[in-house]
Amino acid sequence: MKRVDLPLSKLSLAQKLDLMETLWMDLTQNEKQFESPAWHEVILKDREKAFKASRIIVSDWGKAKERIRKKVL
């Protein structure tokens, strides 16, 4: 595989986040070809237990992304 070099130091934070989101959208198009590592299941089970015990709360993903964007842009 040929490595792709991007001028990351020249990109703005907004451009980097956009690039990251674009890469993520592309990767998730073929998610069945990827296998999650075993430790992912451990973390997910821990978070599910914490959620059921009301130790954590969840946010709507769209609202969470908007909050993050406001903080970093």
MOPAC internal coordinates of N, CA, C and O (Angstrom, degrees):
PM7 1SCF
backbone

  N    0.0000 0     0.00 0     0.00 0    0    0    0
  C    1.4413 1     0.00 0     0.00 0    1    0    0
  C    1.5262 1   109.00 1     0.00 0    2    1    0
  O    1.2310 1   121.17 1   -46.75 1    3    2    1
  N    1.3077 1   115.37 1   133.25 1    3    2    1
  C    1.4587 1   120.63 1   178.61 1    5    3    2
  C    1.5223 1   109.13 1   -84.32 1    6    5    3
  O    1.2310 1   120.97 1   -48.06 1    7    6    5
  N    1.3164 1   115.74 1   131.94 1    7    6    5
  C    1.4702 1   121.49 1  -179.82 1    9    7    6
  C    1.5296 1   110.03 1   -75.08 1   10    9    7
  O    1.2310 1   121.12 1   -40.05 1   11   10    9
  N    1.3254 1   115.45 1   139.95 1   11   10    9
  C    1.4611 1   121.66 1   177.21 1   13   11   10
  C    1.5172 1   107.47 1  -104.61 1   14   13   11
  O    1.2310 1   120.41 1   -60.92 1   15   14   13
  N    1.3067 1   116.82 1   119.08 1   15   14   13
  C    1.4630 1   121.56 1   179.13 1   17   15   14
  C    1.5229 1   109.03 1  -100.80 1   18   17   15
  O    1.2310 1   121.34 1   -54.10 1   19   18   17
  N    1.3150 1   115.03 1   125.90 1   19   18   17
  C    1.4565 1   121.02 1   178.59 1   21   19   18
  C    1.5233 1   108.81 1  -115.53 1   22   21   19
  O    1.2310 1   120.51 1   -32.32 1   23   22   21
  N    1.3205 1   116.64 1   147.68 1   23   22   21
  C    1.4688 1   119.75 1   178.73 1   25   23   22
  C    1.5318 1   110.83 1   -78.02 1   26   25   23
  O    1.2310 1   120.64 1  -113.89 1   27   26   25
  N    1.3218 1   116.37 1    66.11 1   27   26   25
  C    1.4667 1   120.79 1  -173.86 1   29   27   26
  C    1.5204 1   112.99 1   -58.06 1   30   29   27
  O    1.2310 1   120.09 1   143.92 1   31   30   29
  N    1.3132 1   117.44 1   -36.08 1   31   30   29
  C    1.4664 1   119.93 1  -178.68 1   33   31   30
  C    1.5325 1   111.63 1   -66.69 1   34   33   31
  O    1.2310 1   120.21 1   162.58 1   35   34   33
  N    1.3148 1   117.21 1   -17.42 1   35   34   33
  C    1.4581 1   120.65 1  -179.58 1   37   35   34
  C    1.5322 1   112.29 1   -95.00 1   38   37   35
  O    1.2310 1   120.35 1   171.92 1   39   38   37
  N    1.3296 1   116.94 1    -8.08 1   39   38   37
  C    1.4548 1   120.09 1  -179.40 1   41   39   38
  C    1.5245 1   110.71 1   -85.95 1   42   41   39
  O    1.2310 1   121.20 1   -32.98 1   43   42   41
  N    1.3133 1   115.31 1   147.02 1   43   42   41
  C    1.4684 1   119.86 1   175.12 1   45   43   42
  C    1.5309 1   108.51 1   -75.72 1   46   45   43
  O    1.2310 1   121.00 1   -13.37 1   47   46   45
  N    1.3084 1   115.69 1   166.63 1   47   46   45
  C    1.4556 1   119.85 1   177.87 1   49   47   46
  C    1.5307 1   110.00 1   -60.50 1   50   49   47
  O    1.2310 1   120.24 1   138.13 1   51   50   49
  N    1.3153 1   117.14 1   -41.87 1   51   50   49
  C    1.4638 1   120.75 1   179.25 1   53   51   50
  C    1.5267 1   111.01 1   -60.95 1   54   53   51
  O    1.2310 1   120.22 1   138.95 1   55   54   53
  N    1.3190 1   117.19 1   -41.05 1   55   54   53
  C    1.4635 1   121.34 1   178.63 1   57   55   54
  C    1.5338 1   110.90 1   -65.76 1   58   57   55
  O    1.2310 1   120.59 1   139.29 1   59   58   57
  N    1.3155 1   116.47 1   -40.71 1   59   58   57
  C    1.4672 1   120.25 1   178.93 1   61   59   58
  C    1.5263 1   110.83 1   -64.24 1   62   61   59
  O    1.2310 1   120.31 1   136.69 1   63   62   61
  N    1.3352 1   117.02 1   -43.31 1   63   62   61
  C    1.4549 1   120.51 1   178.81 1   65   63   62
  C    1.5231 1   111.04 1   -64.55 1   66   65   63
  O    1.2310 1   120.50 1   140.20 1   67   66   65
  N    1.3147 1   116.66 1   -39.80 1   67   66   65
  C    1.4590 1   121.06 1   178.16 1   69   67   66
  C    1.5268 1   110.35 1   -64.09 1   70   69   67
  O    1.2310 1   120.47 1   137.24 1   71   70   69
  N    1.3227 1   116.71 1   -42.76 1   71   70   69
  C    1.4584 1   121.50 1   177.89 1   73   71   70
  C    1.5213 1   110.76 1   -62.14 1   74   73   71
  O    1.2310 1   120.86 1   136.61 1   75   74   73
  N    1.3219 1   115.96 1   -43.39 1   75   74   73
  C    1.4565 1   120.90 1   179.98 1   77   75   74
  C    1.5317 1   110.48 1   -63.24 1   78   77   75
  O    1.2310 1   120.35 1   137.63 1   79   78   77
  N    1.3120 1   116.94 1   -42.37 1   79   78   77
  C    1.4557 1   120.86 1   179.57 1   81   79   78
  C    1.5297 1   110.78 1   -66.17 1   82   81   79
  O    1.2310 1   120.29 1   140.67 1   83   82   81
  N    1.3255 1   117.04 1   -39.33 1   83   82   81
  C    1.4596 1   121.02 1   177.80 1   85   83   82
  C    1.5200 1   110.99 1   -63.83 1   86   85   83
  O    1.2310 1   120.47 1   136.75 1   87   86   85
  N    1.3284 1   116.71 1   -43.25 1   87   86   85
  C    1.4695 1   120.57 1   177.03 1   89   87   86
  C    1.5225 1   110.80 1   -61.98 1   90   89   87
  O    1.2310 1   120.58 1   135.77 1   91   90   89
  N    1.3226 1   116.50 1   -44.23 1   91   90   89
  C    1.4644 1   120.48 1  -179.47 1   93   91   90
  C    1.5214 1   110.70 1   -61.66 1   94   93   91
  O    1.2310 1   119.99 1   135.88 1   95   94   93
  N    1.3314 1   117.62 1   -44.12 1   95   94   93
  C    1.4652 1   121.02 1   179.26 1   97   95   94
  C    1.5223 1   110.29 1   -60.92 1   98   97   95
  O    1.2310 1   120.15 1   140.35 1   99   98   97
  N    1.3234 1   117.32 1   -39.65 1   99   98   97
  C    1.4557 1   120.86 1   179.37 1  101   99   98
  C    1.5323 1   111.20 1   -67.84 1  102  101   99
  O    1.2310 1   120.57 1   136.14 1  103  102  101
  N    1.3260 1   116.51 1   -43.86 1  103  102  101
  C    1.4604 1   120.20 1  -179.63 1  105  103  102
  C    1.5249 1   112.03 1   -62.66 1  106  105  103
  O    1.2310 1   120.32 1   142.31 1  107  106  105
  N    1.3246 1   116.99 1   -37.69 1  107  106  105
  C    1.4577 1   119.88 1  -176.73 1  109  107  106
  C    1.5236 1   112.98 1   -75.87 1  110  109  107
  O    1.2310 1   119.77 1   171.94 1  111  110  109
  N    1.3096 1   118.04 1    -8.06 1  111  110  109
  C    1.4623 1   120.67 1   175.99 1  113  111  110
  C    1.5258 1   111.10 1   -68.21 1  114  113  111
  O    1.2310 1   120.34 1   153.96 1  115  114  113
  N    1.3347 1   116.95 1   -26.04 1  115  114  113
  C    1.4552 1   122.11 1  -178.13 1  117  115  114
  C    1.5281 1   110.62 1  -123.27 1  118  117  115
  O    1.2310 1   120.51 1  -138.33 1  119  118  117
  N    1.3278 1   116.63 1    41.67 1  119  118  117
  C    1.4614 1   120.40 1  -173.09 1  121  119  118
  C    1.5234 1   113.54 1   -63.49 1  122  121  119
  O    1.2310 1   119.64 1   156.86 1  123  122  121
  N    1.3116 1   118.30 1   -23.14 1  123  122  121
  C    1.4646 1   120.09 1  -179.27 1  125  123  122
  C    1.5218 1   112.43 1   -68.58 1  126  125  123
  O    1.2310 1   120.07 1   160.64 1  127  126  125
  N    1.3184 1   117.46 1   -19.36 1  127  126  125
  C    1.4634 1   119.25 1   179.99 1  129  127  126
  C    1.5336 1   112.22 1   -84.08 1  130  129  127
  O    1.2310 1   120.25 1   173.39 1  131  130  129
  N    1.3331 1   117.13 1    -6.61 1  131  130  129
  C    1.4588 1   121.24 1   179.79 1  133  131  130
  C    1.5234 1   110.40 1  -106.60 1  134  133  131
  O    1.2310 1   121.01 1   -40.17 1  135  134  133
  N    1.3054 1   115.68 1   139.83 1  135  134  133
  C    1.4536 1   120.50 1   175.86 1  137  135  134
  C    1.5213 1   108.65 1  -110.12 1  138  137  135
  O    1.2310 1   120.87 1   -50.83 1  139  138  137
  N    1.3145 1   115.95 1   129.17 1  139  138  137
  C    1.4610 1   119.93 1   179.59 1  141  139  138
  C    1.5215 1   109.96 1   -70.85 1  142  141  139
  O    1.2310 1   120.10 1   -36.26 1  143  142  141
  N    1.3184 1   117.42 1   143.74 1  143  142  141
  C    1.4709 1   119.48 1   175.79 1  145  143  142
  C    1.5251 1   110.36 1   -68.31 1  146  145  143
  O    1.2310 1   120.54 1   -24.85 1  147  146  145
  N    1.3103 1   116.57 1   155.15 1  147  146  145
  C    1.4628 1   122.17 1  -176.48 1  149  147  146
  C    1.5255 1   112.64 1   -57.13 1  150  149  147
  O    1.2310 1   120.08 1   144.41 1  151  150  149
  N    1.3389 1   117.45 1   -35.59 1  151  150  149
  C    1.4642 1   119.63 1  -176.93 1  153  151  150
  C    1.5253 1   112.01 1   -65.70 1  154  153  151
  O    1.2310 1   119.56 1   158.82 1  155  154  153
  N    1.3475 1   118.45 1   -21.18 1  155  154  153
  C    1.4645 1   120.31 1   176.54 1  157  155  154
  C    1.5228 1   110.32 1   -61.70 1  158  157  155
  O    1.2310 1   120.71 1   137.00 1  159  158  157
  N    1.3323 1   116.24 1   -43.00 1  159  158  157
  C    1.4566 1   120.33 1  -178.99 1  161  159  158
  C    1.5291 1   111.32 1   -62.63 1  162  161  159
  O    1.2310 1   120.75 1   140.72 1  163  162  161
  N    1.3208 1   116.16 1   -39.28 1  163  162  161
  C    1.4630 1   120.88 1   178.80 1  165  163  162
  C    1.5323 1   110.27 1   -61.08 1  166  165  163
  O    1.2310 1   120.58 1   132.56 1  167  166  165
  N    1.3185 1   116.50 1   -47.44 1  167  166  165
  C    1.4655 1   121.20 1  -179.22 1  169  167  166
  C    1.5281 1   110.62 1   -64.28 1  170  169  167
  O    1.2310 1   120.51 1   136.31 1  171  170  169
  N    1.3262 1   116.63 1   -43.69 1  171  170  169
  C    1.4655 1   119.49 1  -179.83 1  173  171  170
  C    1.5237 1   111.56 1   -62.40 1  174  173  171
  O    1.2310 1   120.16 1   139.27 1  175  174  173
  N    1.3194 1   117.30 1   -40.73 1  175  174  173
  C    1.4672 1   120.05 1   178.19 1  177  175  174
  C    1.5264 1   111.23 1   -65.48 1  178  177  175
  O    1.2310 1   120.39 1   140.10 1  179  178  177
  N    1.3363 1   116.87 1   -39.90 1  179  178  177
  C    1.4657 1   120.55 1   177.18 1  181  179  178
  C    1.5301 1   110.90 1   -62.16 1  182  181  179
  O    1.2310 1   120.66 1   136.93 1  183  182  181
  N    1.3168 1   116.34 1   -43.07 1  183  182  181
  C    1.4629 1   120.01 1  -179.80 1  185  183  182
  C    1.5264 1   111.27 1   -68.36 1  186  185  183
  O    1.2310 1   120.30 1   143.58 1  187  186  185
  N    1.3276 1   117.02 1   -36.42 1  187  186  185
  C    1.4557 1   119.81 1   177.51 1  189  187  186
  C    1.5297 1   110.67 1   -63.93 1  190  189  187
  O    1.2310 1   120.58 1   137.98 1  191  190  189
  N    1.3236 1   116.49 1   -42.02 1  191  190  189
  C    1.4743 1   120.38 1   177.05 1  193  191  190
  C    1.5242 1   110.44 1   -61.90 1  194  193  191
  O    1.2310 1   120.30 1   136.45 1  195  194  193
  N    1.3292 1   117.03 1   -43.55 1  195  194  193
  C    1.4653 1   120.85 1  -179.95 1  197  195  194
  C    1.5262 1   110.58 1   -64.12 1  198  197  195
  O    1.2310 1   120.35 1   140.81 1  199  198  197
  N    1.3252 1   116.94 1   -39.19 1  199  198  197
  C    1.4635 1   120.60 1   179.04 1  201  199  198
  C    1.5222 1   110.47 1   -65.24 1  202  201  199
  O    1.2310 1   120.63 1   133.53 1  203  202  201
  N    1.3278 1   116.40 1   -46.47 1  203  202  201
  C    1.4679 1   120.21 1  -179.61 1  205  203  202
  C    1.5229 1   111.51 1   -63.62 1  206  205  203
  O    1.2310 1   120.59 1   151.07 1  207  206  205
  N    1.3320 1   116.47 1   -28.93 1  207  206  205
  C    1.4669 1   120.61 1   178.48 1  209  207  206
  C    1.5292 1   111.77 1   -88.03 1  210  209  207
  O    1.2310 1   120.08 1  -172.58 1  211  210  209
  N    1.3230 1   117.45 1     7.42 1  211  210  209
  C    1.4751 1   124.35 1   179.87 1  213  211  210
  C    1.5236 1   112.93 1    59.98 1  214  213  211
  O    1.2310 1   120.38 1  -151.08 1  215  214  213
  N    1.3218 1   116.88 1    28.92 1  215  214  213
  C    1.4681 1   120.30 1   175.88 1  217  215  214
  C    1.5282 1   111.98 1   -87.59 1  218  217  215
  O    1.2310 1   120.34 1   165.04 1  219  218  217
  N    1.3294 1   116.95 1   -14.96 1  219  218  217
  C    1.4593 1   121.28 1   176.69 1  221  219  218
  C    1.5209 1   108.72 1  -136.97 1  222  221  219
  O    1.2310 1   121.00 1   -20.18 1  223  222  221
  N    1.3227 1   115.69 1   159.82 1  223  222  221
  C    1.4587 1   121.24 1   175.50 1  225  223  222
  C    1.5229 1   107.91 1  -122.46 1  226  225  223
  O    1.2310 1   120.84 1   -17.01 1  227  226  225
  N    1.3081 1   116.00 1   162.99 1  227  226  225
  C    1.4603 1   120.67 1   178.53 1  229  227  226
  C    1.5179 1   109.07 1  -118.42 1  230  229  227
  O    1.2310 1   121.63 1   -22.66 1  231  230  229
  N    1.3304 1   114.48 1   157.34 1  231  230  229
  C    1.4630 1   121.16 1   178.56 1  233  231  230
  C    1.5145 1   109.16 1  -122.26 1  234  233  231
  O    1.2310 1   121.09 1   -28.81 1  235  234  233
  N    1.3141 1   115.52 1   151.19 1  235  234  233
  C    1.4496 1   120.73 1   170.67 1  237  235  234
  C    1.5237 1   108.03 1   -59.20 1  238  237  235
  O    1.2310 1   119.51 1   -47.16 1  239  238  237
  N    1.3305 1   118.55 1   132.84 1  239  238  237
  C    1.4555 1   121.84 1  -174.00 1  241  239  238
  C    1.5263 1   111.83 1   -60.26 1  242  241  239
  O    1.2310 1   119.75 1   138.31 1  243  242  241
  N    1.3078 1   118.09 1   -41.69 1  243  242  241
  C    1.4649 1   120.25 1   179.40 1  245  243  242
  C    1.5213 1   111.92 1   -61.87 1  246  245  243
  O    1.2310 1   120.67 1   137.60 1  247  246  245
  N    1.3287 1   116.32 1   -42.40 1  247  246  245
  C    1.4615 1   120.56 1   178.62 1  249  247  246
  C    1.5250 1   111.10 1   -68.47 1  250  249  247
  O    1.2310 1   120.67 1   141.89 1  251  250  249
  N    1.3298 1   116.33 1   -38.11 1  251  250  249
  C    1.4633 1   120.04 1   178.63 1  253  251  250
  C    1.5264 1   110.62 1   -63.83 1  254  253  251
  O    1.2310 1   119.94 1   135.77 1  255  254  253
  N    1.3331 1   117.72 1   -44.23 1  255  254  253
  C    1.4661 1   120.55 1   178.58 1  257  255  254
  C    1.5216 1   111.07 1   -61.42 1  258  257  255
  O    1.2310 1   120.70 1   139.31 1  259  258  257
  N    1.3223 1   116.27 1   -40.69 1  259  258  257
  C    1.4661 1   119.79 1   179.43 1  261  259  258
  C    1.5215 1   110.58 1   -63.62 1  262  261  259
  O    1.2310 1   119.85 1   137.59 1  263  262  261
  N    1.3415 1   117.89 1   -42.41 1  263  262  261
  C    1.4605 1   121.31 1   177.39 1  265  263  262
  C    1.5306 1   110.84 1   -61.03 1  266  265  263
  O    1.2310 1   120.68 1   137.42 1  267  266  265
  N    1.3182 1   116.31 1   -42.58 1  267  266  265
  C    1.4724 1   120.76 1   179.80 1  269  267  266
  C    1.5180 1   109.99 1   -64.12 1  270  269  267
  O    1.2310 1   120.44 1   134.61 1  271  270  269
  N    1.3305 1   116.77 1   -45.39 1  271  270  269
  C    1.4664 1   120.34 1  -179.51 1  273  271  270
  C    1.5309 1   111.37 1   -59.75 1  274  273  271
  O    1.2310 1   120.61 1   138.11 1  275  274  273
  N    1.3257 1   116.43 1   -41.89 1  275  274  273
  C    1.4660 1   120.13 1   179.72 1  277  275  274
  C    1.5292 1   111.59 1   -62.85 1  278  277  275
  O    1.2310 1   120.75 1   145.82 1  279  278  277
  N    1.3363 1   116.17 1   -34.18 1  279  278  277
  C    1.4567 1   119.90 1  -178.70 1  281  279  278
  C    1.5290 1   112.56 1   -75.09 1  282  281  279
  O    1.2310 1   120.16 1   147.20 1  283  282  281
  N    1.3302 1   117.29 1   -32.80 1  283  282  281
  C    1.4697 1   119.24 1  -173.06 1  285  283  282
  C    1.5280 1   114.12 1  -102.13 1  286  285  283
  O    1.2310 1   119.81 1   165.91 1  287  286  285
  N    1.2871 1   117.96 1   -14.09 1  287  286  285
  C    1.4893 1   119.27 1  -177.62 1  289  287  286
  C    1.4989 1   111.80 1  -100.32 1  290  289  287
  O    1.2310 1   120.10 1   180.00 1  291  290  289

